[in-house]
Amino acid sequence: MSEAPTSHPTEPVRQAAARLAAAARTGRPCPPVRHLIGADDLHAAYGVQQLLTEQRVAAGATVVGRKIGLTSEAVQRQLGVDRPDFGVLFHDMQYGEDELVPMARLLQPKVEAEIAFVLADDLAEGPLDDARIRAAVAYAVPALEIVDSRIADWDITFADTVADNASSGLFVLGDTQVPLRAFEPLRTDMTMAIGGVTVSTGSGAACLGDPLRALQWLAVTARDLGQPLAAGQVVLSGALGPMAPVGAGDVVTADITGLGSVTARFGPAV
């Protein structure tokens, strides 16, 4: 089934988008949207995501990249799918290590450690083979993605998470910028701690077998949809290990071998 969204949203797509937008606006999680758009209709699910993206851009948001989700085989089996998904990163989703991540912007947050790639070149034309993908990466940085769901109790199927911008929330990038000639994503190890207590471990192989393979999948998929990746964009390539719940006042640090560390500090409850 094609994942390309329709340019003329159907009424179920509009209803699903309105439900998710209301949850984000009010801070109150909503029921799943799969009952509106169909649990197996990826065309409709990406249509909801596209409609919400268009609404955010119309309201002044700027797209700065993409995130890849469902890169873990275990999570894919849980949701009964055989592919990753993707969402859109907006400029106001990024926080610095020296900033407090505001809990008021989050509903049901969890955190996961990832490798982020910043692109030096567009990936719009020509072959998107391994060599092209590597050459297009300006550098890698350690990242923490704060995933979130507008759907109550994380009661999601593949269609729900796709519609909900791949369950994206916010993200924090580390300061270390390492070119791929000095760093091999596949061979990295990750340890993530909250308040100094280890809550997740993993490796580059946990991310679709290789984080660069995840980037290649996204580059091909985005181009097929007519929205290719562009120079300067950030790509969160997927979790290196299990996600962990996070709360007000928490301090989360991930150490990724070859990249260094990244820390996110969460503000107080409001």
N, C-alpha and C positions, 0 to 999 in steps of 0.2 A: 504494500500500500504506500502511495506517495505520502511524504510528510509535508509537502508544500502547502501552506495555508491558502485558503481562498481569499480573493481580493474583495469579495462581497460576502461578509459574514452572515451565516444563517442565524435564525432567531435563537436556537439553542446555544450557539457560540456567543452571541451577545449576552444571553442570560448568564452563562458561566463566567464571562468576563466581568459582568456587573457584580456577581456574587463575590468573586475574588477581590475586586477593587474595593468593595464595601468592607470586607474583612481587613484589608490593609489600612483603610482609612480610619476605621473605628477601633482597631486593635482587638476585635472579637473574632476568633476563628469561626469558619463557616462549615457547613456540611460539604461532603465531596461533590465534585462537579461531574463525575463520571455518569451519574444518572441523567444528566442533562445532555451530554454530548456522546455518550456511549463509551464503555470501558475499553473497546478495541479500536476506536476511531482515531488514529494518530493524526489524520488530516485535520479533523476538528480540534484536537488538542493543541496542535501547533497553530491552528487558526486563532484559538483563544489567546495563546501567548503573543502572537503577532498583533492582535487587536489591542492588548494591554500595552505592548511596546509602543505602538503608534500613539496611544493616548498619553503615555508618559512623555514621549518626545514632543508631542503637541503642547504639553504643559511646561516645556522648557528643559527636560532632561536630555543629557548627551550620552550616546552610546560610546563606551570606552573599551569594550571587549566582549568576551563570551566566557561562560563557564561550562565545563563538561561534567555531567553527572552520570551516575550508575555505571561507573567504570569497574566496580567490584563484581566479580562473578557471583559471589554469595548474595549480594543485593539483587542482581539480575534474576537469580533463581527465586528469591523471595517474592519478587513482583511478577514472575513468569514472563520475562522478556529476554531477548538475546542481543540487545544492543544498548549502547549508552544513549543519553539524551543531552540536550544543551539548553542553556538559558542566556540571557543578555545581561551584561554588566553596565550599569549606569554610573556617571561620574560621582553621584552623591552616595554610592554604596561603599566607597573606599574611605577607610580611616587609617591614620598614621599610628605608628607604635607609641607616639607621645600623646595621643588623644584617647579620651575615654569613649568606648563604644556605648552609645546610648541605649539603655534597655527599653526606652519608650518606643523605639523603632522596631522592636522585636516582639514576636508573639510566643513562639515555642522554640527558642534557639538551641542549636547544637553546633559544635565546632569540629572541624577536621583540618588536618595538615595536608598541604599540597605543594607542588612545584608550580609556580607561575612562569609562563613564557611571555616575554615582551617581543613583539615582532619588529624586524627591521625592514621587511619587504611585504608588499601585497602578495596574497596567494589567490590570485584571480585568474591567471592564464597559465597555459603550459602544463607539463606533467607535475603531479604532486607526489613524487616519489620520495624515498627516504632522504636522498641527497638534497632535494629542493626544500624539504621541510626543515632540515638542519640548517641550511644556509639562510633560511628566512628568519631564524631566531637571533635577535640581537643579544639577549642574555636571559638567564633564568634567575629567579629570586625565590626565597622561601615565602610561603604564604599560609595564612589561616583564613579559611572560609567559614563564615557563620551562616550555616544553612538554617532555613526557617520554613515553616509551612503555614499558609493561611487557612489550611484545612484542619479542622478540630482533631486533636489526638493523633496527628500524623496518620490518619486513616486514608492512605493513598494507594492507588494503583498507578501504573505507568501513565495512563491518560491524565490522571489528576496532577501528578508532579510536572508533566510536560506543560499542561495548561497554566500551572502556577509558577511559570518561569524557572522550571527545574528546581523548585524549592529553594530558590536563592534568597539570601538576606543581605549580608554585608561582607566585606573582606578587608584584610590587613596584609600589606606587603612588607617584607623585611627590607633592610637597607643594602644588603649584600647583592651585587649584580655580577653574575659569573657567566662568561661566554661558554658555549658548549665545547670549545676546544680544551677547556680546563675542567669540565664537569660532564659526567655520564649519568643521565637521569635514571637509567635502568638499574644502576649499581648502588644507588643511594639507600641509606637506612634512615628511618624516622622514629623519633620518640617525642610524644606530646604529653605535657604535664599541666595539671590545673592546681594552683597553689603548691607547687613543688611535688605533687603526687602524680606518678605516671598513670595515665588513663588510656593511652593508645600507643601501639608500636606498629611498624610496618616497613614497607620497602617500595622501591620503584616498580618492582614486578607486580605489586598489588594493583597498580593503576593500568588496567587493560593490557597487562603484560609488559608495558613500557610506556611511560608518559608521552614519549614522542609518537608512539602509535596512536594514542588518544588525540594528540594534536593533529595528526594526519587525517584521522577519521573526521574531525571537526572541519578541517580545511576543505575536504572533499564535499562533505554534507552542506556546509555553508555556501560553497560555490554552486552546488546543484540547486540550491534554493534561491539563487540569484542575489545572495547577500554575502559575498566572499570576505574573508578576513583581510584586514588592511594594516599597513605599516603603522606602528605606534600602539596598536591594540594590545591589551592584556588578555591572556588566556589562562584561566585556572584549569589545570589539566586533569583534576580528579583526585580523590582522597588516596593517600598512601597507607591508610590504616583506618580502623573503625572510628566513627564519630562519637562524640561524648556530649551529654547535656551540659549547658553552661548557665550560670545565674549571675545576679547582681553582685558586684564586688569581686568577681573571680578574676584571676590573672592566669592567662593561658600562654604557655611557651612551647614552641615546637623546635626541635633541633634536627636538622637534615644534613647528613654528612655531605661535605663538599659545597654546601651552600651556607652553612651557619644557622642562625636561629632567627625566629620572629616571635614577637610577643604582642598579645592583645589584652588590654585592660578594660574591664566592663564597669560601667558606671553604676550608681546606686539605683534601687528600684524607685519608681515614681508613682 
